[in-house]
Amino acid sequence: MDRLDFLKSLGLTAAALVVVGDLSSCKKNAKVDLSVDMGTSQYSSLLNPNSAVVVQNVIVAHTPTGGYVAVDVACTHASCDVVYTGASNKFSCPCHGSSFDSNGAVLNGPANSPLTKYNVSQSGNVLHITS
């Protein structure tokens, strides 16, 4: 392979990596627009404080103070699914020990980026979660 062919190959490889990187970030930039009807058996546990459910990669939690929060379920460290613990009102990653407060802010690592937090509004027994 001569120098020109090598440089062309290198340029194409770099371009391919940029495209793949852009495509892999699509999930993180996806809009969220969900309705959760707590009147249904699937989501009725959310009527109780300290509970949580996962809906389409979003974890929705009923905090001890009676409010609702919604964050991306994937830990920002290694994309493991976080779990909500109502007693401590925080999200924890079972894979590597990261924890996040109820707003998604990092309490301890190895994660160093917050969870994506979504807007939650309530109308009767229906929660509307949006990005």
Helices and strands as residue ranges (DSSP letters): H 3-24, H 26-29, E 33-37, G 44-47, E 51-55, E 58-62, E 68-72, E 83-85, E 90-92, E 99-101, E 106-108, E 117-123, E 126-130
